[in-house]
């Protein structure tokens, strides 16, 4: 099923996840996760990205993960792309909604839930907490020529 949604080139990989409303089709099973999970798809291996992990997530109304967790080395950034919910970070409850962006250090105990009657959609990006990059446009370089869009 996933292979027909992939486009690979010499310098890129593109995966078509489809509309957010269809993300519940994605499933994870142990040993990839402690408990079976619907509505979650890890992208690192699909995209061939060694430097970060990213996942697509949907949490149905009234659901959440039933345990706290933390990380050993990875920071996480959560980008809420639809709906509303709550994150619990070191005992502090944070209300999130579409457009919220939350960064969490590795040792922080975390959990999330959807306490509404509509799905909660978010992206989760994991990367080594001790990595350093040049942010913004500092790493970009101009390229000769003009874009040649297909018509």
C-alpha positions in Angstrom: 0.0 0.0 0.0 2.7 2.5 0.9 4.9 1.8 -2.1 2.5 3.3 -4.6 2.6 6.6 -2.6 6.4 7.0 -3.0 8.3 9.1 -5.5 12.1 8.9 -5.3 14.7 10.9 -7.2 18.4 11.2 -7.0 18.2 14.0 -4.3 14.8 13.6 -2.8 12.1 11.2 -1.5 8.4 12.2 -1.5 5.7 10.2 0.4 2.0 11.0 -0.2 0.3 10.5 3.1 -3.1 11.6 1.8 -5.5 14.0 3.6 -5.3 14.2 7.4 -8.8 12.6 7.6 -7.3 9.3 6.3 -4.4 9.1 8.8 -6.3 6.7 11.0 -5.4 4.0 8.4 -1.8 4.0 9.7 -1.0 1.4 12.3 2.0 0.5 14.5 2.5 -2.7 16.3 5.0 -3.9 19.0 8.0 -3.9 19.0 7.9 -0.5 17.2 5.7 0.8 19.9 4.9 -0.5 23.5 1.2 -0.9 22.6 -0.6 -1.2 19.2 -1.3 2.3 17.9 -3.6 3.5 15.2 -3.2 6.9 13.6 0.6 7.1 13.8 3.2 6.7 11.0 6.9 7.1 11.4 8.6 8.6 8.3 12.4 8.3 8.9 12.8 5.0 7.1 10.2 5.8 4.4 12.1 9.0 3.6 15.6 7.7 4.1 16.3 10.5 6.7 19.2 9.6 9.0 19.2 13.0 10.8 15.7 13.1 12.2 12.5 11.1 12.9 9.1 12.5 12.0 5.7 11.1 12.5 2.2 11.9 11.4 -0.3 11.5 14.2 -4.1 11.6 14.7 -5.7 11.2 18.1 -9.5 10.4 18.0 -11.9 12.3 20.3 -11.6 11.3 23.9 -8.3 9.3 23.4 -4.7 9.7 24.3 -1.7 7.7 25.2 -2.2 5.8 28.4 1.4 6.3 29.8 4.0 9.0 30.4 7.3 8.7 28.5 10.5 10.5 28.1 13.5 10.3 25.7 17.1 9.5 26.2 18.7 11.7 23.5 16.0 13.2 21.3 14.3 16.5 21.6 10.8 16.6 20.2 8.9 19.3 18.4 5.1 18.9 18.1 3.3 21.0 15.4 -0.5 20.9 15.8 -2.0 21.0 12.3 -5.6 20.4 13.2 -7.9 20.2 16.2 -7.3 20.9 19.9 -6.0 18.9 22.8 -3.7 18.9 25.8 -0.1 18.0 26.4 1.2 17.1 29.9 4.9 18.0 30.3 6.5 17.4 33.7 3.1 17.7 35.3 2.1 21.0 33.6 -1.0 20.8 31.4 -0.7 22.8 28.1 -3.7 23.5 26.0 -2.8 23.2 22.2 -4.7 24.0 19.0 -4.1 24.3 15.3 -0.9 26.4 14.9 0.6 25.5 18.3 4.2 24.4 18.3 5.7 22.8 21.4 9.4 21.8 22.0 10.2 19.3 24.7 13.6 18.4 26.1 14.6 14.7 26.3 14.2 14.2 30.1 10.8 15.8 30.4 8.0 13.3 31.2 5.2 13.8 28.5 1.8 12.6 27.5 -1.0 13.9 25.3 -4.7 13.6 24.9 -7.6 14.8 22.9 -10.2 16.1 25.3 -12.5 17.4 22.5 -15.2 15.9 20.2 -13.1 16.3 17.0 -9.8 14.6 15.9 -6.4 16.1 17.0 -3.8 16.1 14.2 -0.1 16.8 14.8 3.4 16.2 13.4 6.1 15.1 15.8 9.8 15.8 14.8 12.6 14.1 16.8 16.2 15.0 16.5 19.4 14.7 18.7 19.2 17.3 21.4 22.9 18.0 21.2 23.0 18.6 17.4 23.6 22.1 16.1 22.6 23.5 12.7 22.7 26.8 11.0 19.1 27.9 11.1 17.0 30.2 9.0 18.5 31.0 5.6 22.2 30.7 6.7 22.6 27.3 5.0 20.9 28.2 1.7 22.8 28.9 -1.5 21.5 30.5 -4.7 21.4 28.3 -7.8 22.0 29.6 -11.4 19.0 29.5 -13.7 15.2 30.0 -13.5 12.6 27.5 -12.3 11.3 25.4 -15.2 7.8 24.4 -14.1 6.0 21.7 -16.1 2.8 23.1 -17.7 
